[in-house]
């Protein structure tokens, strides 16, 4: 059965999820950049660092948890349920090669958020039954943040189909910019962004722009 209810947002989840990079291009520490993003109104942040060892990732997650909790924002940890639980994060985001959603749901507390990545409507339906709370759908426009996906673009229509098939809150992800974000938002999904925010000289300013777009401003 489905998991917990998502926080209020656009229209049934978050309008924006900021995904972190361990070394933001602005040169400021990640913790400061995350603070800028949540101060600008980002409702949710996903900690993503494929290279960090468990000790370093746990320490970083704990620092980000303090920042997001103070701002009333949600912290999701990519892949690592153990670390998410250890630091009291709000949730975890899992992919097809990670711990299965039912196993995570069996371990996690009742109000814990579990996200799952898929661009397949049938798999999206299975994710509902498994207990996922939201879906990351992409790569919408292709992305260089994950190997092999630079030329893989599913387009906004697929996001719409996955959202309709699952009935879950969805986030379009992959190659999303200030220019193409409206196309994804028009599907009823939110947007998950990494490079657009993490490569910006002023990440908080980009967050504010994305939220204005999401609100029709």
Beta strands, then each sheet from edge to edge (+ up, - down):
strand 1: 16-19
strand 2: 44-47
strand 3: 74-78
strand 4: 91-94
strand 5: 113-117
strand 6: 134-138
strand 7: 169-173
strand 8: 190-193
sheet 1: 1+ 2+ 3+ 4+ 5+ 6+ 7+ 8+ 1+
end
